[in-house]
């Protein structure tokens, strides 16, 4: 995970530096998550060894980097996006399943908080370092070091506990209701994890400052995840935290479109990142509660289906709004307002109001 945060932190910055515009960056993200969604649905025909899957996921991450070390053609972005999407399927799903499969079910909120604390801690240091190396020694050197860092966990992975898992969720998709809440969670997450990254390019122009900004967001994100998860486990009622922090997170997106300068952008993005990391453990714990009867492995696969569907919808909305209005600001306003429906949709879905698994 640390290797990926180092090697991938500045990919969007690098693509932008090679002359690709706003639409191209959105399409790159869109292809990534479209491939991930299709991959989850159609590459899940057999039982897989978790360690082999994670090994392939890391390999796909290396193959995400290799095509764009030196960019000559838009086709290289297409190839990179395809491998990035496969990384989601083969790395993140088994990793998530492994973490919760071997952790205590009685501390779901706390474990979710720990899970969402890991990535900010990694990002605080490694993303600024990646930016510094790219600025001082060039992006090729940064990517080369990132590839070496990815090789290390390809060796260590064989020492982790393993399990066999089946990604085939066609039965669950036929018998369970569409999870609109997680779909909207996916929509909202992409504002924080993709759109803020892209829009930051309008305010920050050097690799080190860009990496440092990502490190700042990681620092902000680490502040409250574990505390909130711990409290929710003690109270044994995640309903109030789920709705309060969900509302806070989606409303925090709206000021982003009106940031007049880098300082306001940094403030608004920091607030948004903090709010998202306050709510993320509760969104994850909700999915584990919602699909409790079908097991952790199937839960993580279903969660990724609805999240990635939300990612794709978010990026399609942004792309088409920008295509017709030529305004990045209007694109951000529209998708932010749509995300504000997330708590409402969750309420009418009956989240934490009734038994959800049928």
Residue pairs with C-beta under 8 A, 6 or more apart in sequence:
1 95
1 118
1 119
1 122
2 122
2 126
2 149
3 58
3 61
3 146
3 149
3 150
3 152
3 153
4 58
4 61
4 87
4 91
4 150
5 119
5 122
5 123
5 126
5 127
6 126
6 127
6 129
6 130
6 145
6 146
6 149
7 61
7 65
7 130
7 142
7 143
7 145
7 146
7 147
7 149
7 150
8 61
8 64
8 65
8 146
9 123
9 126
9 127
9 130
9 131
9 211
9 214
10 127
10 130
10 131
10 134
10 139
10 142
10 207
10 210
10 211
11 64
11 65
11 68
11 80
12 25
12 28
12 197
12 198
12 201
13 201
13 207
13 210
14 68
14 71
14 134
14 139
15 24
15 25
15 28
15 68
15 71
15 77
16 25
16 201
17 139
18 71
20 28
20 74
20 77
22 198
22 322
22 328
23 319
23 322
23 323
24 74
24 77
25 198
25 201
26 198
26 315
26 318
26 319
26 322
27 319
28 77
28 80
28 81
29 81
29 190
29 194
29 198
29 311
29 315
30 312
30 315
30 316
30 319
31 78
31 81
31 82
31 85
32 81
32 84
32 85
32 88
33 85
33 88
33 190
33 308
33 311
33 312
33 315
34 85
34 312
35 81
35 82
35 84
35 85
35 86
35 88
36 85
36 86
36 88
36 89
36 304
36 308
36 311
37 305
37 308
37 309
37 311
37 312
38 85
39 85
39 86
39 88
39 89
40 89
40 93
40 167
40 169
40 301
40 304
40 305
40 308
41 305
43 89
43 167
44 166
44 167
44 168
44 169
44 301
45 168
46 166
47 164
47 165
47 166
48 94
48 164
48 165
48 166
48 167
49 162
49 164
50 94
50 97
50 98
50 162
50 163
50 164
50 165
51 157
51 158
51 160
51 162
53 90
53 91
53 93
53 94
53 165
54 90
54 91
54 94
54 95
54 98
54 157
54 160
55 154
55 157
55 158
56 86
56 90
56 91
57 86
57 87
57 89
57 90
57 91
57 92
57 94
57 95
58 87
58 91
58 150
58 153
58 154
58 157
59 154
60 83
60 84
60 86
60 87
60 90
60 91
61 83
61 84
61 87
61 91
61 150
62 147
62 150
62 151
63 83
64 80
64 83
64 84
64 87
65 80
65 143
65 146
65 147
66 147
67 76
67 77
67 79
67 80
67 83
68 76
68 77
68 80
69 139
69 140
69 143
69 144
70 140
71 77
88 304
88 308
89 167
89 304
92 304
93 167
93 300
93 301
93 304
94 165
96 115
96 300
96 303
97 163
97 165
97 296
97 297
97 299
97 300
97 301
98 160
98 161
98 163
99 111
99 115
100 108
100 111
100 115
100 288
100 296
100 300
101 163
101 296
101 297
102 161
103 111
104 111
106 233
107 233
108 229
108 233
108 285
108 288
108 289
109 228
109 229
109 230
109 231
109 232
109 233
109 238
109 281
109 282
109 285
110 226
110 229
110 230
110 233
111 229
112 225
112 229
112 280
112 281
112 282
112 284
112 285
112 288
113 225
113 226
113 227
113 228
113 229
113 230
113 281
114 225
114 226
114 229
115 281
115 284
116 221
116 225
116 277
116 280
116 281
116 284
117 222
117 225
117 226
119 218
119 221
120 218
120 219
120 221
120 222
120 225
120 277
121 218
121 222
122 218
123 214
123 215
123 217
123 218
123 221
124 215
124 218
124 219
124 222
125 215
127 211
127 212
127 214
127 215
127 218
128 208
128 211
128 212
128 214
128 215
129 211
130 142
130 146
130 207
130 211
131 206
131 207
131 208
131 209
131 210
131 211
131 212
131 214
132 207
132 208
132 211
133 141
133 142
133 145
134 141
134 142
134 207
134 208
134 211
135 206
135 207
135 208
139 207
163 297
165 297
166 297
166 298
167 301
169 298
169 301
169 302
169 305
172 294
172 298
172 302
173 302
173 305
175 358
176 291
176 302
176 357
176 358
177 349
177 358
178 306
179 287
179 290
179 302
179 306
179 349
180 345
180 346
180 349
181 286
181 342
181 345
181 346
181 349
181 351
182 283
182 287
182 303
182 306
182 307
182 310
183 306
183 307
183 309
183 310
183 313
184 310
184 339
184 341
184 342
184 345
184 346
185 283
185 306
185 307
185 310
185 342
186 306
186 307
186 308
186 309
186 310
186 311
186 313
186 314
187 310
187 311
187 313
187 314
187 335
187 338
187 339
187 342
188 249
188 250
188 253
188 276
188 310
188 339
188 342
189 276
189 280
189 307
189 310
189 311
190 310
190 311
190 314
190 315
191 253
191 256
191 272
191 314
191 332
191 335
191 336
191 339
192 249
192 253
192 272
192 273
192 276
194 311
194 314
194 315
195 314
195 318
195 332
195 335
196 217
196 256
196 269
196 272
196 273
197 214
199 256
199 265
199 328
199 332
200 210
200 213
200 265
200 269
201 210
202 328
203 259
203 261
203 262
203 265
203 266
204 210
204 213
204 262
213 266
213 269
216 266
216 270
217 269
217 270
217 273
220 270
220 273
220 274
220 277
221 273
221 274
221 276
221 277
222 277
223 274
223 277
224 274
224 277
224 278
225 277
225 278
225 280
225 281
228 241
228 245
228 278
228 281
228 282
229 281
229 282
229 285
231 241
232 238
232 241
232 281
232 282
232 285
237 352
238 282
238 285
238 286
238 289
238 352
239 351
239 352
239 353
241 282
242 279
242 282
242 283
242 286
242 346
242 351
242 352
243 343
243 346
243 347
243 352
245 275
245 278
245 279
245 282
246 279
246 282
246 283
246 342
246 343
246 346
247 343
248 275
248 278
248 279
249 272
249 275
249 276
249 278
249 279
250 336
250 339
250 340
250 342
250 343
251 340
252 268
252 271
252 272
252 275
252 276
253 272
253 332
253 335
253 336
253 339
253 340
254 333
254 336
254 337
254 340
255 268
255 271
256 265
256 268
256 269
256 272
256 332
256 336
257 329
257 332
257 333
257 336
259 265
259 267
259 268
259 269
284 303
286 351
286 352
287 299
287 302
287 303
288 296
288 299
289 356
290 299
290 351
290 356
290 357
291 298
291 299
291 302
291 303
291 357
292 299
292 357
293 357
294 302
294 357
314 335
314 339
317 331
317 334
317 335
317 338
318 331
318 332
318 334
318 335
321 327
321 330
321 331
321 334
321 335
322 328
322 330
322 331
325 331
347 353
349 356
350 356
